[in-house]
């Protein structure tokens, strides 16, 4: 079994600042980390390898400094790491990113064996779009299971996987054919402490580095800024709210009295809820 885990090196969100004049994110001097959601994806892949054997290839697209995050992934137990890095990738939005990653995953399959599963985190903490995982699946023409909380079973002989997916209405149990792409939810597992042997191996491992040409990208116009229709006008920090939180004494009040007290403090909330209720009824009758 061969699984690919896509990770991203992101700025540590606890230390990100917004420039007061340009309203852009100040990345200089901000330490980088592996996107936290991607660690849940990596651990899910490691659990499957522990049970069924095989190999895990970790893939990322980014500047040469992203090698640090790949080595970190190797310390957790991944077998190899591929860095997709080229000046042509600079400024990529999710559309251009999925094109480059999907192309690289195809080559990984040719170089290191067919891919059974592709794992990603549900989203990244710097973009928060949750578009890259589904975009890769679409470009590769494979099924996708998003917001997965648990992999319930995997049958390699039959080529099927069953997973538990969290949705707004509850929990869904889904089954699909391999290969497929899975985006993992947060708090579904806990990344392991890497063994000393893995740490030593990661320190001396050779990171596979592919340029756009190395990855087999034929249409360079679909990469970087040229291939990115998304335009970000500005980034800004939310304005501080002037009002303070109100304390509603509800220990001795029945539910109806509590609701009335909340609506007294937040009159707009009652209007918004009524509008949502009307929309729901209208949609149900269609």
Buried (B, 14 or more C-beta within 10 A) or exposed (E): BBBBBBBBBBBEEEEBEBEEEEEEBBEEEBEBBBBBBBBBBBBBBBEBBEEEEBBBBBBBBBBEEBBEBBBBBBBBBBBBBBBBBBEBBEEBBBBBBBBBBBBBBBBBBEEBEEBBBBBBBBBBBBBEBBBBBBBBBBBBEBBBBBBBBBBEEBEBEEEBBBBBBBEEEEEBEBEBEBBBBBBBBBEBBEBBEBEEEBBEBBEEBEBBBBEBEBBEBEEBEBBBEEBBEEEEEEEEEEEEEEEEEEEEEEEEEEEEEBEEBBBEEEEEEBEEEEEEEEEEEEEEEE
